[in-house]
């Protein structure tokens, strides 16, 4: 599990709350709050 503010690396992360996907395309990108529900926990 990854949370908002972490730098988990390149990939697609899915919000555990609503299922919205967020794409990180750089290793230095931080996970944002979910754009749909403001959730903070993601699964890879």
C-alpha positions as CSV (number, residue, x, y, z in Angstrom):
1,X,0.0,0.0,0.0
2,X,1.2,3.5,-0.8
3,X,-0.1,6.8,0.7
4,X,-0.4,10.4,-0.4
5,X,3.0,12.2,-0.4
6,X,5.1,9.0,-0.9
7,X,7.3,8.5,-4.0
8,X,6.5,4.8,-4.8
9,X,8.0,4.9,-8.3
10,X,6.7,4.8,-11.9
11,X,3.3,3.0,-12.3
12,X,-0.4,3.2,-12.0
13,X,-1.8,3.4,-8.5
14,X,-5.5,2.7,-7.7
15,X,-7.4,4.5,-4.9
16,X,-8.5,2.0,-2.3
17,X,-11.6,4.1,-1.5
18,X,-13.1,4.7,-5.0
19,X,-11.0,2.9,-7.5
20,X,-9.7,5.9,-9.4
21,X,-6.3,5.3,-11.1
22,X,-3.4,7.8,-10.9
23,X,-0.4,7.5,-13.2
24,X,3.1,8.4,-11.9
25,X,5.5,8.7,-14.9
26,X,8.6,9.7,-13.0
27,X,10.4,8.2,-10.0
28,X,10.4,11.6,-8.3
29,X,6.6,12.1,-8.5
30,X,4.7,12.0,-5.2
31,X,1.3,10.5,-4.9
32,X,-1.4,13.2,-4.8
33,X,-4.7,13.0,-2.9
34,X,-7.2,11.1,-5.1
35,X,-8.5,13.5,-7.7
36,X,-12.0,12.1,-7.3
37,X,-12.6,11.4,-3.6
38,X,-9.5,13.0,-1.9
39,X,-8.6,9.5,-0.6
40,X,-5.0,9.0,0.6
41,X,-4.4,5.2,0.3
42,X,-3.5,3.5,-3.0
43,X,-2.7,0.0,-4.1
44,X,-0.3,-0.7,-7.0
